[in-house]
């Protein structure tokens, strides 16, 4: 799935998509086109196609589906796109973390695939300026923009939902297949389930690998995956990046020294792979990354030299294991003050301001938060700043670069969503503020991770993130956001789950590598080229951004002044992605 599309075509179009290597799976009354190897199961009443990694027995899942148990589609445990064809209907679903998309175009005919741009090309869709305004203006309002795409008329299934197609009527609708239980303030059960899920996630991948490679950055997430891989494989080629000024390699060496089957390879990042050196995003299905495209391409080439099988990464661990500062709204009394004081000391802010922000958030419904943000987008020229601003449903929007039309459009879409939904649309079913907010961060991370996987697929590398497997996600959400996040310990849920498995030098590390200086160096080095992107660019052509405002921000960044790096990367990523695409047909 990472590099190719799986297709579900209606009866009126049974020709192969453009390109070579397509295989037709004739599943009774339906035809499915796919390219890369897939797994299949057939039982009386159901035919199942699985594209991706499954932990559970797919034939057993097919039997449950044949018996009418639609929720079985969400219990494969790994990360996959799944198509179930029954006598009278079909179900198509992705994963819980948002890595595996199900994209749908309904007009002029039904086309379903796992890449939005490929689906758009099949039906001749053009860009959707409204989605672009919302995605760039309110990037953390994930629930609002998730079900759309850069292309008009191309929808995306929400994680935990499946596309349901009736054979007789031809009707197409969304059906919820995953209902997660409310998270609990207890790490014991969640830790046990997480340990088992991670062991299975890594072990099943290692079992099928001819030669196993893994990232070992020195951080806790990659160290956990590498340590588990070392228990399943006699030889693990572990790779770590050498970036000037970043201390992660010291921790990576310490971890590797304690794992006899791990061979550590330290690779210095060359100039051509530095931030913003490579601005070609034409191979990506969606916009999203800019600064690190060159680094990921270079990294994939290094992996390819060592590998030949799946490459395990620690990406996704942050989103699965911790929560945004909105988790403070779930705390009260002395516990709330203690956590606020801890974060305040780390970031040099007032603990009282954090406590007040958490109190306000507890009393702000999701719908009201959307309405407040819509008002701010239209009437305020600067984003809310400081640590207390992060104690919110979805942070603050990026309005300083939006055109007046884009501001009005984003605000209208936020209000419309608020009028339609009192709560976020998640498998948690009206959970606490902090748990819903953490879920939105998770699926945004997953949708971004699929783009990194696509970059690696250009070089034949199968990038695998066990942290985003369904079973791992389920285990993490057994514990509440407030239970698994604290300023006093890095990832307490993982520490409980992996005690005795991961070397203590990684498990009890309290710092993370900071790559900010590298990003600013790239902005300075490529300042002229970046500013040129925003002179008569594609985003301005769509009416979405104020190019002068973007150029001014780039100039500040080049001078070393602080800017919102993540948001700026998203705008640059959107522009270079658009420049690599035609305005129609997804090409």
N, C-alpha and C positions, 0 to 999 in steps of 0.2 A: 504493500500500500504506500510505503514511504515515497516511492518514485513514480508509481503508475496508478492508473484509475481502474476501479472495478465498475462495470456498467450494468445497469438493469434497464433494458429497452422495452418499450411497449410493442405490441404485436404489429403496429404499423411500420416499424423501423427495425428490420432484422439484419441490416448490413453492419459490417465491422466498423469501428471508429477509425479515424485516419491513423496511418502508421502501420508498422509491421509487428508481427509477433502476437497478435490477438488470438485467443482461443475462445471458442463458443461453448458454453455449458448449457445444454438443452435440458432444463429442469422441468419436464412435463410441459405445461402450457406457457412457460416463460423461457426467454433466452437471456443469458448473462454473459457478457464479454469480459474477459480478464486477460492480463498479460503475464504477471509473475506467478510463481508456484503458489497454489492455494491448497487448503485441506478440504476434503468433502466427506460427508456422511449421508447415507441413505437408509431410511427405515420406512416401514409401511406408514404412509400418511405425511411424510416430511422428507425433504431433501435440503441439506444444509451445506453452505459454502462459507468457509472461514478464511479470511485473508488477514494474516497477522499471527500473533502468538497466543496460543490457548494453553491453559494449565489443566483444565478439566477435560474429561473424555468427551469429545464432541458427539460421539454416537449416543451417549447417554443423554446429552442435552437435546439431541434431535428427537429422541423418544418422548421426552417431556413435552417438547413443542408439538409433536404429533397428537399428544393427549389433550392439547388445548391450553397448556401452561405457558402463556406468553412470556411470563417473567423469567423463564429459563434462559431466554436469550441474553440476559444480563449476568449469567453465572458461569461464563467460561473462565473467569479468573485472570486472564491475561490482558492483552491490548490488541484488539482486532476489529475489523469490519465483518459483520455476520449477515448473511442472507438466508432466510428460511422460507422455502417454497412449500406450501401445503396445497391440498386439493382446491380449496376455495379462496385462498388469500396468500399474501406474501408479507413478511416482515423484514425490514432492513434496519440495522442498528450499528452504531459505533461504540466507543468505549466510554467509561465514566469520566476520564480526565480530559477529554476533548482532543486527543491526538488523532483519533480516527473519525474523520468527518463523514456524514451522510449529506450530500448536497443534492437538491431537488429542483428541477425546473418543470413546471406544469404546462407551460404554453410555449410554442404551439402544440407540443405533445409532451408526454411524460418522459423525462430522462433523469436517471439517478446515477450518481457516481461518488467517488471519494475525493474528488478534486473539483473545487468550485469553478475554476477557469476552464477545465475540460468540459464540464457540463454546460457552461456558458457558450463555449465554442460549438457545441452540438446543436444548440437552439438559436444561435446568432444573437445572444444577449449583448447589450451595451452597458456601459458603466452606470452606477447608481449614485449620483452626487449626494443624495440625502444620507445614504449609508456612510459615505466618506466624511461628511460633516459631523455625523454623530461619532464615528470611530475615532477621529482625530480630536474632536472637541471634548468628548466625555469618555475617554478610553477606559476608565475604571467602572463605568456603568455597564458592566459586561452583560448583564442580563438583558439590557435593552438592545444592544447591537448584535448579540450572539447569533440570533436566528437569521440574520441577513448576511450579505456578502458584498464584495466590490461590484458585483454584477446585478443589474436590475432583473428581478424575477427569479433569481437563484437563491433558494432558501437553504438553511442548514438545520439539521436536527439538534435539539438540545441534548446534552449528555443525560442519559437515563430515559430517553424517549426513542421510539422506533417509528419508522415510516410504515404505515399499514395500507396495503393495496388490496381492495376487494376485486376478485376475478370477475364476478358476474356484472356488477354495477360499474366497475372501473373507477370507483371513488378512491380518493387518496387522502389520508389523514394522519395526524400524529397520535401515538398511543404511548402512555407512560408505562415502562416495563420495570423500572427500578424504584423502590420505595425504601429509603434508608431509615433505620430506627433513630430516634433522637439521641444525640451523643450524650455520654455520661461524664461526670467529673471524677473519673477513675482511670488510672493508667494501667492497672493490673491486667484486666481482660484485653484491653486494646494492645498492650505490650506483647502479650502471649500470641494474639492473632497476627500482629505485625511480624513477629519473629518467624512464624510459620509461613506467612505469605511471602516474605522476602526470600526465605530459604527455597521455596518452590519457584519463585520468579527467576532467581539466578540459576538454580540447579537445573531446571528444565531447559534453559537456554544453553548452559554449559554442556549438557548431555548431547546436544545436537551439533556442537561446534567442532569443526575440524581443527581450528586453532583459535584460541580465545584471547581477545585483547580487551583492555579496560582502561578508562581514565583513572588516574590516581593523582588528583590535584593537590592532595594534602588535607582537603576538607573532610568533614565527617561523612557526608553523603557518598562520595566516591570511595572513601576508605572502607565503608561498610560493604559496598558492592564488590570491591576488589577482595576483601577478606572472605566473603562468602564464595566468590569464584575460586579462591585459592583452596577451599575445602572440597570443591567439586572437580578440580582440574589439576593435573600434575604440573602444568606449566601455564602461567598467565603472563602475557606481555603487557606490562603496565606502562602507560605513557603519561608524562607530566610536562607541562609547558614551563619554560623559563622566561619570565617577564621581569625586566629590570624594576627593582623596588618592591616586588611582591615576594613575601616570605613563605608562600605555600610549599615551595619545593623542600624546605627544611623538614616540614611535617611529613611530606611524601616519602622522603628518604627514611625517616624514622619508622613509618608504617611498613614500608617494603622490607626493611631489615628484620622485621619480626615475622615475615611470611615467607618461608623457605621456597615455595613454588612460584613466587612472584619475581620477575626480572624487570627492574625499573629502567626506563629509557628517558633521559632528560633531554628535551628538544627546545632549543632557543627559537623564539618566534622571530622570523626574518622581517625586514622592513616592508616587503611587499604584502605581508600579512598583518601589518599594524592596523589599528582602527582607522576606518574610512579610506584606506588605500585602494580597496576594490569596491567599486560602486555598481556592479552588475548584478541586478536582482531578477533578471529575465527568466531564470529557471525556477522561480518560486511560484507556488500556486496562489498565494496571497501576499499582500504587503506585510511588513512587520519588522524586518531586521535590516540594518545598514552598516553600522560600525563594524560588526564582527563577521561579515560575509567572507572577506578575504582570509581571515584567520581560520574560519571553519573549512574553507576549501583547502587551505594548506594543511590543516589538521587531518582532514580526510585522506589526503595523499600520504601522509605519514602513516596513518593507520593501515592503509591499503598495503604498504610495504611490509608491515609486520603481521597482518592478519590473514583473512581468508574466510572468516566466519563472522558471527555477530560481534559487535563492539559494544561493551557495556559502559554506560555513562551514569554519573550521579545526578544529572540534570533532573529537575522535578522534585528533588528532595525537600528543598525549602518550602515549596508550595504545599506539599503533602504533610509535612511535619509541624509546621508552625502556622501562625495566623497573623493578620495585620493587627495594628494597635486597637482596632475596634473591639478586640477581645476584652479590653478593659471594661467595657459596658456590662460584661457578665460577672464582674466582681463587686463586692460590697464591703463596707466597713474597713477594718484594719488591713485585710488582704488587698483591697483596692488601693489603699494608701501605700502599702509596701511595694506593690508592683509599679505604681506611678512614680514613687521615689527612685526606684531602680532605673527606670527608663530616663527619668529626668537627669540623674547623675551621668548616665552614659552619653546623653545628648545635650547636656547643659541647658536644661529648661526647668520651668517651675513645676513641681509635682502637683501643686494645687490647680494649675491650669489643665493638667491632664485629667484630674479627678472631675473637674467641672465639665470638661468635654465628654467624658464617659457618662456622666449624669444626664447631659443633654441628649446623648445618643440613645440612651435607654428609653427616653420619652419621645423619640422621633421615629415615626413609622417609615417604612421603606417608601411608600407613596409620597409622603410629605417631604422626605429627603430628595426625591426626584424633582418635586415642584420647587423646592428651595434652590436646587442646583440649576434648574431651568431659569429661574429669576436671576441668579448670579451670572449665568452665561451672558444674558442679554444686557444686564445693567452694570456689570463690573468689568474693568479692564485688566485686573490683575488677579491671579489665583490666591486662594488662602494659603498662608505660609506658616511654617513652624510645626513642631511636633504635635501640638493639640489638633491641628487641621487633619492629621492622619487618623484621629480617633473619630471615624465617621463611617458611613455606609460604603462609600467608594472614593474617598479622597477628594481632591479638587480637580476641576476640569482645566483643560488647556485652552484658554480663550484668547490669549494675547496674540495668537497667530491667525485666528479665524477671521474670515471676511464677515461683514454685517449679515449677508444672506446666510452664511453657514451658522452664525450664532443663532439667528432666528429659527433656522431649520432644526438645529440640534435641540433647542429649547422646546419647540413644538413636539418633537418626537419624545422627549422626556416627559412632557405633560401628558401626552396621549397614553404612554405606558403607565404612568401613575394613575390615570383615570380607569385603566383597564385592569390593573393588578395591584392589590394591596400589599402583596408579599412577592419576593423574588420567585421565579419559576425554577425550582431546584428539586432534586430527588429527596431532599430533607423534609419537604412538606411543612412549611411554616415553622421552621426551627427558630432558635434564638438569633438575635441580630448578629452576634459574633460568629456563629457557625455558618449562617447563610453568607456573610461577607467573606469568610475564609473560603467557602466553596467557589465563589465567583473568582477569587484570586487563583484557585487551582485550575479551573477550566481555561482561564486566560493563559496561564502558563503552558497548559497542554496544547492549546492551539498554536502557541508560538513554537513549542518544541517540535511540532511536525514540520515546521519550515527548516529547522536545523537538520532534521532527518532527511529532508529533500536535498539539501546541499550535499550531504554525505552520499546520498544515493547517486549523485552525478558521477561519483568515483567508485561506484560498486560497493560502498560500505553500508552495511546494515546496522544503523544506529539503534540501540535498544536502551530504553530507560525503565528499569524495573520499578522505579518509584511511582510510575504512572500506571502500573497494572491495576486492573479492577480490584483484585483481592487486596492489594496493598492500600488502595484508596479506601476501601470499605473498612479495613482495620484501623487506619488513621482516624476515620470519622466515627469510630466507636468512642473515642475520647473527645471531649468538648474542646473548643478552641482555647478556653480559659485554662483547661488542665494541661494542655501540651505546649503552652507558651509562657515564658517567664524571662525577665531580664537577668535572672541569677544563674541560669543554666542553659546551655545551648542544646535545644531539642531533647527535652527530658523524656519524651515517649521513646525515642530511639535509644537513648542511654539505657532505659529499662529493658527494652526488647533485645538489645545486642550485647548486654553485659556478659563477658566471658567469650564472646565471639570476635568482636572487633578489638584490636589492640587499644589499651587504655590511653596511649599517647594521642590517638585520634578521638576516642570516645569522650575524653574529658578536655579536649581543646576548647578554649574559650574565645578564640579570635578567628577571623576570616580574612582572606587576602583581599586587598583593596586595589581594584584596577582603575580607579578614577583618574589617576595621574596619566595613565596610558591613553585613556580616552581623550583627555584634554590635549595631550601631545599630538594625537591624530587630528584633532580639530584645528590646531595651529598649523600643522604641516600641510594640510589640504584645504586651508581656508578659502583660497581663491576659487578652487574647483567647486567647493561646496556652495559658495555664494553664487557662482554662475548657474547652478542648478535652479536657483530661484529668481531667475530673470527670464520671464516669458515661459515658465514651466507648465507642466500638465495640471498640477493641482490648482493653479491660478486659472487655467483654462476652464476647469470644472467649476470655478467660482467659489472654491472652498477656503483658500488662504489669502492672507495679506502678505505678499512676497517681501515688501519692505520691512515688515516686522520680523520675518524669519531671518532676513539678511542682517538686521541689527542684532539679533540674538547670536547669530554665528560670529559676528564681529566681536561681541563681548566674550564669547567662549574662546576665541583666538587670542584674546588679551589675558586669558587666565581668570576672568571673572566667573563666578558661579552661575550656571544655568541648569535647567531641568534636563539632565542628560538623557534620561529614558524617553521623555516626551519628544525631545529634539531628534533622537534616533528614529522614532516612529514617523516623524514628518519627513525626514530625509529618506527613510525606507519607502514611504508611500510614493514620493516623487520619483525615485529611481525605478521602482516597480512599474509605475505608469509609463515611464519612458521606454521600458522594455516590452510594452504591450501595445497592440492596436486598440482603437477605441471601441471596437465591436468584435464579436465572435470569439472572445476569449483567447485571441492569438497574440 
